[in-house]
Amino acid sequence: MRAVLVINSGSSSFKYQLIDSDSEQVLASGLVERIGDENSGITHTVEGTKHRRELEIADHTAGFAAMMDAFSEFGPSLQDDPPTVVGHRVVHGGQRFFEPTIITDLVKINIEDLSELAPLHNPGGLQGINAAQQQFPDIPHVAVFDTAFHQTIPAAAYTYAIDRAVAERHRVRKYGFHGTSHQFVSGAAATFLERPLADLRQIVFHLGNGASVTAIDGGKSVETSMGMTPIPGLVMGTRSGDVDPGVLLHLMRHARMDVDDIDNLLNKRSGVLGLSGHTDMRDLSDAIDAGDDKAREAFDVYIHRLRLYLGAYASVLGGVDVIVFTAGVGENSDVVRAAVLEKAGFLGVRIDPERNAVRSHDARRISTDDSAIDVLVVPTNEELEIARQAVAAIS
């Protein structure tokens, strides 16, 4: 069996999956969490059964040792049948990485250097890489970058209109994120429709706690809503999305907020949470049903921004063949999907309410048979996409 171990590392946790690269079946998965905390532990899932252990995990190296013990005890054993490659999710590749890359010492130096652009994500990813390489020193390790899929965006779309010298000196430009998800979903949509990916103009909405939308022409990203950081674009669970930069200057001057205050505001106290006190769309819907005006307004702001980007990206693409919804909210909220597309009739979009109401883990069409644009719900699978890219990199 050719298996791929996929690692998604954060600063205090990491998720993992062991995937058979031939059948693409998940053989085991798990979560090592609260690294460095007294309440740390590991959850290992195999054949549908979860095995939970509370134990002290001081750092990522200890976390990987705990993962190896879980594989040994609950299976499948990685000592007896090690993976052929380890694929690592790395958030920021800057302008340097535009494809899955075999990890060398030089690559790790570059990932560390790019931590300036992703201080909350790249350091954790690098810790995971180092710990995994200690466990599997003789197996190739491949970095798959969230930003890589968006490297095809043209200069007109990724350039900010600020002083060129300042922008170049500080690497200021749009990079985009969620690229692994957008790449997987757009390919899966083409497969579902049994049409060549190269022939399709797609708008993909990745709607979770973090949210982004990407215009994809012939399988290539040509515009995306997130920017140099994951803050801009759509209204998210706790992030603001687009906001007038002058607002931040105003708050710094008159509310005496410093850089850390602004960072905390935009990343953790804004979005749906900042407007309503809720982050989960289900809780927001319950609050609306209970007559909460702030919740209703938060929903309206959320939907308005989605509609705004739908129209803009239809223009960027010069027409749309497919609209796709994915991730937690996109896959599960028929109310959000219906509201986004309520005014898209001018594009020829027709939604079938019964199809839209179906809950399923499978890709499905929610538009009518006579809709000018196919509207799909396609579950994302970033781990499988990382596994595929890791195998491709060593092939």
C-alpha positions as CSV (number, residue, x, y, z in Angstrom):
1,M,0.0,0.0,0.0
2,R,1.2,3.5,-0.9
3,A,0.2,5.8,1.9
4,V,0.5,9.5,2.3
5,L,0.7,11.1,5.8
6,V,-0.8,14.6,5.6
7,I,0.1,17.1,8.3
8,N,-1.7,20.4,9.0
9,S,0.2,22.1,11.8
10,G,-0.7,25.1,13.9
11,S,1.2,26.8,16.7
12,S,-0.4,24.7,19.4
13,S,-2.0,21.8,17.5
14,F,-1.8,19.7,14.4
15,K,-4.2,17.5,12.5
16,Y,-3.2,14.5,10.5
17,Q,-4.6,12.0,8.0
18,L,-3.1,8.8,6.6
19,I,-4.5,8.4,3.0
20,D,-4.1,5.4,0.7
21,S,-2.8,7.2,-2.5
22,D,-4.3,4.5,-4.8
23,S,-7.8,4.2,-3.4
24,E,-7.8,7.7,-1.8
25,Q,-9.3,6.1,1.3
26,V,-8.6,7.7,4.7
27,L,-6.9,4.9,6.8
28,A,-6.7,7.0,10.0
29,S,-6.9,10.6,11.2
30,G,-6.3,12.5,14.3
31,L,-5.8,15.7,16.2
32,V,-3.0,16.6,18.6
33,E,-4.1,19.6,20.6
34,R,-3.2,22.1,23.3
35,I,0.5,21.5,22.8
36,G,2.4,23.0,25.7
37,D,-0.7,23.2,27.8
38,E,-1.5,21.0,30.9
39,N,-4.7,19.9,29.1
40,S,-3.0,18.6,26.0
41,G,-3.9,15.3,24.4
42,I,-4.5,13.3,21.2
43,T,-7.6,11.9,19.5
44,H,-6.9,9.1,17.0
45,T,-9.6,7.9,14.7
46,V,-9.5,4.6,12.8
47,E,-12.3,2.6,11.2
48,G,-14.8,5.0,12.6
49,T,-13.7,4.6,16.2
50,K,-12.2,7.5,18.2
51,H,-9.4,6.8,20.7
52,R,-8.8,9.7,23.1
53,R,-5.8,10.1,25.4
54,E,-4.9,12.9,27.8
55,L,-1.2,13.3,28.2
56,E,1.5,16.0,28.6
57,I,2.7,17.2,25.2
58,A,5.4,19.7,25.6
59,D,6.1,20.5,22.0
60,H,5.5,19.4,18.4
61,T,8.3,16.7,18.7
62,A,6.5,15.2,21.6
63,G,3.2,15.5,19.7
64,F,4.6,13.5,16.8
65,A,5.8,10.9,19.2
66,A,2.3,10.6,20.7
67,M,0.9,10.3,17.1
68,M,3.3,7.5,16.4
69,D,2.3,5.7,19.6
70,A,-1.3,6.0,18.6
71,F,-0.7,4.5,15.2
72,S,1.3,1.7,16.9
73,E,-1.5,0.9,19.4
74,F,-4.6,1.5,17.3
75,G,-3.3,1.1,13.8
76,P,-2.3,1.1,11.1
77,S,1.4,0.8,12.3
78,L,3.7,3.3,10.6
79,Q,6.7,1.4,11.9
80,D,5.7,-1.7,9.9
81,D,4.4,0.1,6.9
82,P,5.7,3.7,6.8
83,P,4.2,6.3,4.4
84,T,5.9,6.9,1.0
85,V,5.7,10.7,1.5
86,V,4.6,13.2,4.1
87,G,2.6,16.2,2.8
88,H,2.6,19.4,4.9
89,R,0.1,22.3,4.6
90,V,2.0,25.6,4.7
91,V,-0.1,28.7,4.7
92,H,2.2,31.3,3.0
93,G,4.5,30.7,0.1
94,G,4.8,34.3,-0.9
95,Q,5.9,34.8,-4.5
96,R,8.6,32.1,-4.2
97,F,6.4,28.9,-4.1
98,F,3.9,28.2,-6.9
99,E,3.7,24.4,-6.8
100,P,4.1,21.5,-4.3
101,T,7.8,21.6,-3.2
102,I,10.0,18.9,-1.8
103,I,11.3,20.3,1.5
104,T,15.0,20.9,1.8
105,D,16.9,23.1,4.3
106,L,16.7,26.0,1.9
107,V,13.0,25.6,1.6
108,K,12.7,25.7,5.4
109,I,14.7,28.9,5.5
110,N,12.4,30.4,3.0
111,I,9.3,29.3,5.0
112,E,10.8,30.9,8.1
113,D,11.5,34.1,6.2
114,L,7.9,34.2,5.0
115,S,6.7,34.1,8.5
116,E,6.8,37.8,8.4
117,L,3.8,37.6,6.1
118,A,2.0,34.9,8.1
119,P,3.2,35.2,11.7
120,L,0.3,33.1,13.1
121,H,0.7,30.2,10.7
122,N,4.1,29.7,9.1
123,P,6.0,29.2,12.4
124,G,3.6,26.4,13.4
125,G,3.9,24.8,10.0
126,L,7.7,24.8,10.3
127,Q,7.6,23.3,13.8
128,G,5.5,20.5,12.3
129,I,7.9,19.9,9.4
130,N,10.9,19.7,11.8
131,A,9.1,17.3,14.1
132,A,7.9,15.1,11.3
133,Q,11.4,15.0,9.7
134,Q,12.7,13.7,13.0
135,Q,10.2,10.8,12.9
136,F,10.6,10.1,9.2
137,P,14.2,11.2,8.2
138,D,14.4,8.9,5.2
139,I,11.1,9.8,3.6
140,P,10.5,12.7,1.3
141,H,8.5,15.6,2.8
142,V,6.5,18.0,0.5
143,A,5.2,21.4,1.3
144,V,1.8,22.4,-0.2
145,F,1.2,26.1,0.0
146,D,-2.2,27.7,0.5
147,T,-1.1,30.7,-1.7
148,A,0.3,28.6,-4.6
149,F,-2.9,28.2,-6.5
150,H,-3.3,32.0,-6.7
151,Q,0.1,32.6,-8.3
152,T,-1.7,32.7,-11.7
153,I,-3.6,35.8,-10.7
154,P,-2.5,38.6,-13.2
155,A,-0.6,41.7,-12.0
156,A,-3.6,43.9,-12.5
157,A,-5.4,41.9,-9.9
158,Y,-2.7,41.3,-7.3
159,T,-1.1,44.8,-7.4
160,Y,-2.2,47.4,-4.7
161,A,-2.1,51.0,-5.9
162,I,0.4,52.3,-3.3
163,D,3.9,53.6,-3.8
164,R,5.7,50.9,-5.9
165,A,9.0,51.1,-4.0
166,V,7.3,50.7,-0.6
167,A,5.3,47.7,-1.9
168,E,8.3,46.0,-3.4
169,R,10.5,46.6,-0.3
170,H,7.9,45.1,2.0
171,R,6.4,42.4,-0.3
172,V,3.0,44.1,-0.3
173,R,0.6,42.5,-2.8
174,K,-2.4,40.2,-2.9
175,Y,-1.5,36.6,-2.3
176,G,-4.8,34.9,-1.6
177,F,-5.5,31.9,0.6
178,H,-7.6,28.7,0.8
179,G,-5.9,27.9,-2.5
180,T,-5.8,24.1,-1.8
181,S,-9.6,24.1,-1.2
182,H,-10.4,26.2,-4.3
183,Q,-8.1,23.9,-6.5
184,F,-9.7,20.7,-5.2
185,V,-13.3,22.0,-5.4
186,S,-13.0,23.4,-8.9
187,G,-11.5,20.2,-10.2
188,A,-14.2,18.1,-8.4
189,A,-16.9,20.4,-10.0
190,A,-15.6,19.7,-13.5
191,T,-15.6,15.9,-12.7
192,F,-19.1,16.1,-11.4
193,L,-20.3,17.9,-14.6
194,E,-18.3,15.6,-16.8
195,R,-16.8,18.6,-18.5
196,P,-13.2,19.6,-19.2
197,L,-11.8,21.8,-16.4
198,A,-10.2,24.0,-19.1
199,D,-13.6,24.9,-20.6
200,L,-15.2,26.2,-17.4
201,R,-15.4,29.7,-15.8
202,Q,-16.1,29.1,-12.2
203,I,-16.9,31.2,-9.1
204,V,-16.1,29.2,-6.0
205,F,-17.3,30.3,-2.6
206,H,-15.4,28.8,0.3
207,L,-17.6,29.7,3.2
208,G,-16.5,28.6,6.7
209,N,-15.4,30.6,9.7
210,G,-12.8,31.9,7.4
211,A,-14.3,32.7,4.0
212,S,-13.1,33.5,0.5
213,V,-14.3,33.5,-3.1
214,T,-12.2,32.9,-6.2
215,A,-12.8,33.4,-9.9
216,I,-11.3,30.4,-11.7
217,D,-10.9,30.4,-15.5
218,G,-10.0,27.1,-17.1
219,G,-8.7,25.7,-13.8
220,K,-6.6,28.8,-13.0
221,S,-7.2,31.4,-10.3
222,V,-7.6,34.8,-11.9
223,E,-8.9,36.7,-8.9
224,T,-9.6,36.0,-5.2
225,S,-11.0,37.9,-2.3
226,M,-8.4,37.5,0.4
227,G,-5.3,39.6,0.0
228,M,-1.8,40.0,1.5
229,T,-3.4,38.6,4.6
230,P,-6.6,36.5,5.2
231,I,-8.5,39.6,6.6
232,P,-9.9,41.3,3.4
233,G,-12.8,40.2,1.2
234,L,-15.9,38.5,2.6
235,V,-17.4,39.0,6.0
236,M,-16.2,36.0,8.1
237,G,-16.9,34.5,11.5
238,T,-14.6,36.9,13.4
239,R,-12.7,38.8,10.6
240,S,-14.0,42.0,9.2
241,G,-13.5,41.4,5.5
242,D,-13.1,44.6,3.4
243,V,-13.0,47.8,5.4
244,D,-12.0,51.4,4.5
245,P,-8.3,51.7,5.5
246,G,-9.1,55.2,6.7
247,V,-11.3,53.7,9.4
248,L,-8.1,52.2,11.0
249,L,-6.3,55.5,10.8
250,H,-9.3,57.1,12.5
251,L,-9.3,54.6,15.3
252,M,-5.6,54.9,15.8
253,R,-5.8,58.7,16.0
254,H,-9.1,59.1,18.0
255,A,-9.6,55.9,19.8
256,R,-5.9,55.6,20.7
257,M,-5.8,52.0,19.4
258,D,-2.3,50.7,18.6
259,V,-1.3,48.1,16.1
260,D,-2.0,45.2,18.4
261,D,-5.5,46.6,19.2
262,I,-6.3,46.9,15.4
263,D,-5.0,43.4,14.7
264,N,-7.2,42.0,17.5
265,L,-10.2,44.0,16.3
266,L,-10.0,42.9,12.6
267,N,-9.1,39.3,13.3
268,K,-11.0,38.4,16.4
269,R,-13.7,40.9,17.2
270,S,-15.2,41.7,13.8
271,G,-17.2,39.9,11.2
272,V,-20.4,38.2,12.2
273,L,-19.2,38.0,15.8
274,G,-18.6,41.8,16.0
275,L,-22.0,42.6,14.5
276,S,-24.2,40.0,16.4
277,G,-22.2,38.3,19.1
278,H,-22.4,35.0,17.2
279,T,-19.9,33.2,15.0
280,D,-21.9,30.0,14.1
281,M,-24.4,30.5,11.3
282,R,-26.8,28.2,13.0
283,D,-26.8,30.3,16.1
284,L,-27.2,33.4,14.0
285,S,-30.3,31.9,12.3
286,D,-31.8,31.0,15.7
287,A,-31.2,34.5,16.9
288,I,-32.9,35.9,13.7
289,D,-35.9,33.6,14.3
290,A,-36.1,34.9,17.9
291,G,-36.4,38.5,16.5
292,D,-32.9,39.7,17.1
293,D,-32.4,42.8,14.9
294,K,-28.6,42.8,15.3
295,A,-28.5,39.2,14.1
296,R,-30.7,40.1,11.1
297,E,-28.5,43.0,10.2
298,A,-25.3,40.8,10.5
299,F,-26.9,38.3,8.1
300,D,-27.8,41.0,5.7
301,V,-24.3,42.5,5.7
302,Y,-22.8,39.0,5.3
303,I,-25.1,38.2,2.2
304,H,-24.6,41.7,0.7
305,R,-20.8,41.2,0.5
306,L,-21.2,37.8,-1.1
307,R,-23.6,39.2,-3.7
308,L,-21.1,42.0,-4.4
309,Y,-18.3,39.6,-5.1
310,L,-20.5,37.4,-7.2
311,G,-21.3,40.2,-9.6
312,A,-17.7,41.5,-9.7
313,Y,-16.2,38.1,-10.5
314,A,-18.8,37.4,-13.1
315,S,-17.5,40.6,-14.8
316,V,-13.9,39.6,-14.3
317,L,-14.5,36.2,-16.0
318,G,-16.7,37.7,-18.8
319,G,-19.5,35.2,-17.9
320,V,-19.9,32.3,-15.6
321,D,-20.5,28.6,-16.3
322,V,-20.5,27.2,-12.7
323,I,-21.1,28.6,-9.2
324,V,-19.8,26.4,-6.4
325,F,-20.4,26.5,-2.7
326,T,-18.1,24.6,-0.3
327,A,-16.8,24.5,3.4
328,G,-18.9,24.4,6.5
329,V,-21.5,27.2,5.7
330,G,-21.3,26.7,2.0
331,E,-22.0,23.0,2.2
332,N,-24.7,23.1,4.9
333,S,-26.6,26.3,4.8
334,D,-29.4,26.3,2.2
335,V,-30.6,29.6,3.6
336,V,-27.2,31.3,2.8
337,R,-27.0,29.8,-0.7
338,A,-30.6,30.9,-1.5
339,A,-30.0,34.4,-0.2
340,V,-26.8,34.9,-2.2
341,L,-28.4,33.8,-5.4
342,E,-31.8,35.5,-4.8
343,K,-30.9,38.4,-7.1
344,A,-28.8,36.4,-9.6
345,G,-31.6,35.8,-12.0
346,F,-30.1,38.4,-14.4
347,L,-27.2,36.0,-14.9
348,G,-29.6,33.2,-15.8
349,V,-29.3,31.4,-12.4
350,R,-32.3,29.3,-11.4
351,I,-32.3,27.5,-8.1
352,D,-34.4,24.4,-7.3
353,P,-35.6,24.8,-3.7
354,E,-36.0,21.1,-3.1
355,R,-32.5,20.3,-4.4
356,N,-31.1,23.2,-2.4
357,A,-32.7,21.8,0.8
358,V,-31.0,18.4,0.5
359,R,-28.3,17.7,3.1
360,S,-25.6,15.4,1.8
361,H,-21.9,14.7,2.0
362,D,-21.8,14.2,-1.8
363,A,-21.3,16.7,-4.6
364,R,-24.7,17.8,-5.9
365,R,-26.5,20.2,-8.3
366,I,-28.9,22.7,-6.7
367,S,-29.8,24.6,-9.8
368,T,-32.7,23.7,-12.1
369,D,-32.2,21.8,-15.3
370,D,-32.9,24.9,-17.4
371,S,-30.6,27.2,-15.4
372,A,-28.1,29.0,-17.6
373,I,-25.4,28.5,-14.9
374,D,-24.8,25.2,-13.0
375,V,-24.9,25.8,-9.3
376,L,-23.2,23.1,-7.2
377,V,-22.5,22.2,-3.7
378,V,-19.1,20.4,-3.6
379,P,-17.6,19.2,-0.2
380,T,-14.0,20.3,0.1
381,N,-11.2,17.9,0.9
382,E,-8.0,19.8,1.4
383,E,-6.2,16.8,2.9
384,L,-6.8,14.7,-0.2
385,E,-5.6,17.6,-2.4
386,I,-2.4,17.8,-0.3
387,A,-2.0,14.0,-0.6
388,R,-2.4,14.2,-4.4
389,Q,0.0,17.1,-4.8
390,A,2.6,15.4,-2.5
391,V,2.5,12.2,-4.6
392,A,2.8,14.3,-7.8
393,A,5.8,16.2,-6.4
394,I,7.8,13.0,-5.7
395,S,6.8,11.4,-9.0
